[in-house]
């Protein structure tokens, strides 16, 4: 959500407003004026998009709130948290815009023009765009210019030089969980598809067919041949070979059944989302810590990313520490006044 421009002194505010004041002491004019951004705290929940609001709500989504899945008290607390989250982002943006101005960063006009050309192409057949673009383009250009300056600032702050191999090795040693292949298993399957909404009789028939196939397998029939002939899974052409599956790739109920199988065992019929399946366990592979030489580049990339993120967090924290940030609620004013 973009910050609104400061309102004129004579304009009447007809709703409670959350006011955010931010400016760096070193840049503050002598008359103590401060940069200001307002938004209507009474209307914020309706005006924010679902992603922004849901981020402040934690796990609860906007549809959950609308459908009453949260009790009123909890919903109000999360809505308040969402407002606070948005206000924090608003403060951060103001500080970044001020820093861009302090550094006198210029936008890359060629990229801005390219972005505008993209809008022109995307909405070339839109009568609404053609009718209003002359009015919209100046504001659009200003926004794109500001975004480009902010991108340049972030790129500069996140820049990380060459990282010595010794530091990469230390990161590898201290974070073994990042370089350990999880446990995995290899399965073959014969899937007899049944629509989830199919009547019970269809599921019973599929289960009966699966039991007949299992009986054939236990009499020595070839699993791969039966899979090619009867399975409706995409692995059928490979004889039912599902390949290696990492822990967590299978639904938990199915994983629990597979965990009880020994090497070479064939399962009883198992109902899954797509129908009824028969599974054969071919291999279990324990977790493996990968050698440094095999993952050095990945370790370098992960460490670089962590450094970039930490530099950005430290930069934002530094801006906030050196800024005067004051927040408050401006009382509702009557139009009559």
N, C-alpha and C positions, 0 to 999 in steps of 0.2 A: 504494500500500500504506500503510495507516494505521499510525502508530507504536503499539506496545503500551504499556500502562501499566506503570510501574515495578513490579518484583516485590518481595515482602516480603523482609526480610533473612534470614529463616529458610528461604526456599524454595530447594530444591536445583535447580540448573540442570543438565540432563542432556544438553546438547549445547554445542558451541562456539558462542559468541554474539558477535555484533558489537555493541559498545556505543558509543553516541554520546552525548557529554556536551556540552550547549550551555547557556550562560546569559550574559546581559550583565553585565559587571562592575558596572554601576551598579545592577542589580537583584538581585545575588547576596546572599542572606542571610548573616549574620555567621558562621554555622556552616559556610559554604562548600558547602552542599548545592547540587547542580546538577540541572537538568532532564535526564532520561534517557529514551532510547528504545532498545529492544533488538529485534533480530530474529534468528531462528535462521539463521546463515550456512550451516550444513550443509544446511538444508532449503530455503533461499531459492529455488534454481532450480525446484523443483517447485511452490512456493507462489505465485511471481510469475506474473501473467498474461502471455500471449504478447507483448502490446504493450509492457509495461514491460520485459520481458527483452530483446525484440528491439531496443528503443531503445539498450540498453547494448551489444548485440552488433553494432551497426552494420548492415551489409547482411545478415548472416546471420540467418535466422529460426529460431524454435524447431523447426519441421518439418525444416529443413536439418540441425540438430544431431541430431535424432532419426534421420534417415535416413543419417547418417554422411557427409554431403557435406563435412564439415570434418575435417581430421586432428585427432587427439586434442589435440596441443599447442595448435593454434590454437583449438580449442573451449574448452579450459581457460582460455586467455588471455582469450577473449571473455566467458566466464562470469564471470571475475574482474572484467572491466571492467563487466559488468552489475551485479554486486554493488556495485561502487564507485559506479556511477551511481545506484543505488537509495539508497545511504547518503547521497549528496550531496542527493538530493531529500528524504530524511528530515530531514537537518540543516536544510535550507531551511524545511521545514514547521514544525519546532520553533521556529526563529527568528521566523517569521511569527506563530505563535500567541503567542509571548511579546510581540511588538510590538503585537498586537491588545490584549492585556491591559494593556500599558503605556499605550496610548492610550485605554483604557476604552471601546472600541467596543462598541456593543450590536447585537444581531441584529435584523433586521426580522421580528418574530414573525408578521406577516400573510403574508409570503412563505414562512416555514417552515410555517405552517398550511396554506397552499395546496399546498405540496409534499407534505405528509403526506396531504392530501385526495386528491392524485393517486395516491399509493400505495394508499389505501383503494379508490379507483375501479378501479385496474388489477388489484388482487388480490381484488376483491369476491367472485368465485366460486371462490377458492382455499381449500379446506379447511385447508391448511397455514397460510395467513396468518390465517384466522379463529381457528385453534387457538392460534397463538403470538403474535398481535399485541400482546396486553397485555404480554407479556414483552419484545417487540422494540421497541415504540414509544418507551419512554424513551431507549434507546440511539440509536435513529434520530433522535429529536428533538435529542438532544445533538449528534449528528454534523451534522445540517442547520443547527443554530444556529452551530456552529463554521465550517462552510463559508460561511455567509452573512456572518459577521464577517470572514472572510478575503477574501471578494469585496468587501466595503465598503472594506477596507484597500487592495486592489489598485486599485479604482476611484479612490480618493483619490490614490494614488501616481502613477497614469498620467494624471491630469488635465492637459490641455494647453490653454492659453488661445488667444486669437486669434493667428494667425501673420501678420505683415506681408507684404504682397505682394512687397516687395523680397526677403525671405528665401525666399519660394516661388520667385521667379524665379531666384535664385542656385542653389537646389536643382535646378531644371529645367536650368539651364546646365551644372551639374556632373555630372548623371546623364542624359546624352542617350540611353543605351540603354533607359531606362524609358519614353521618349516617342517611340520609333521603331517604326513599323509594319514588321513583318518582310516579306521578299519573299513574294509570293504569285503564284499562277497560276490560270487558269480552264480547266476541262476539260469536254468532253462525253464520255460513255461509252455503250457498248452492252455490257451484261453478260449473258452466257449462264451461268446458275447451274449448278454441279455440286457435289454433296455431297463434302466432303473425303475421305470413305471410299468414294466411288464407284469402281468398277473402272476400269482404264486405258482401256478401250474407250469409256466415257462421256466421259472427258476428251478422247480423240482425236476423238470425234464433235463435241464442242463446239468444238474447235480448227478442225476442218474447216468447220463452219458459220461461224465467225468469219472464216475466210479467204474464204469466199464473199461475206460481207457487205462485207469490205474491197475485194474485186474490184468489187462493185456501186458502192461509194463512189468508187472511182477512175475508174469509167465515168460518174460524174456524179450518182449517186443522192443524195438529200437525207439527211444524217446524222440530222436530227431525226425525219424520218418513219420511218426504219429503227429508230431507238431506241424510238419509241412502239410500233412493231409487234413488235419482237423482244426488246428489253432487259427484263431481270427485276430491274433495279436500281430503287430507289425514285425515282430521277430520271427514269424512263421517261416519266412523264406530262408532264414539262417538256422532252421531246425529248432527254433524256440530259444536260441541263445540270447539272453538279455544283456550279456556283457557284465562288466564289473559295476557294482552299485555301492556307493559310499553309504555309510551309516547315516540315516536321516532321509535318504531318497525314497524309501518305501513308506507307505502309510503305517502308522504305529501298530494297528491291529494285525496287519500282514507281517510286519517285522517280528512281532511277538511270536507268531506261528512259525516263521522261518527260523528263529533263534532256537527252536526246539529240535530242529533237524540236524542230523549228523551228516558227514560227508557222504554223498551218494544217495541219501535218503530221498524218497518221493513222498510228497505231502498227501494228505487226504484232500478232497475237494474243498477249496477255500473261496468263499464269496468275496468278491472285490467290487469296486464301483462299476466296472465294465461288464461283469458277469461272474462266471465260475472258473477258477483257475486251478491247474495242477502244476506244482513246482518241484524241481529237482535241485538240490544244493550241490554245486560242483566244487566250490572252493571258498575258504575263508582266509583273508589276509589280515594280519595284525597291523596296528598302526606302525608307521615307519618314519623315523627321523631322517630327513634327507641330508646328505652330505653338503657341506658348505660350498664345495666347488660346483655343485649342481644348481645351487640357488643363489649364488652370489649376486647376480644381476637383479633378481627379484628382491633380495635383501636390500640392495642399494636403492631400488625404487621405493620400497616400503619406508626405509629410513628417511629418504628424501621427502616423501610425502608427510611423514610425521614432523620433520623439521619445518616444512612449509606451514603446516597447520599451527605448530607452536609459535612460529614467528608471527603469524597473523593474529593469533590470540593475544600474544604479548603486545603487539602493536595496538590493537583495539583497547586493551587494558591501559596502555600508556596514554592513549588519547583521552580516555575517561578520567584517568587520574589527574591529568593536567588541565581538565576542563571544569567549568562551573556548571553543574547540572542540577537544576531544581525542578521538581515536579509538584503540581498541585491541581486541585479541582476549582475551576471558576464557577461560582454559584449561578444558578439559572436566573436570567434577567427577563423581566416582562416586557413585551412590546409596548405596553402602555407607558413604561418609563422611558 
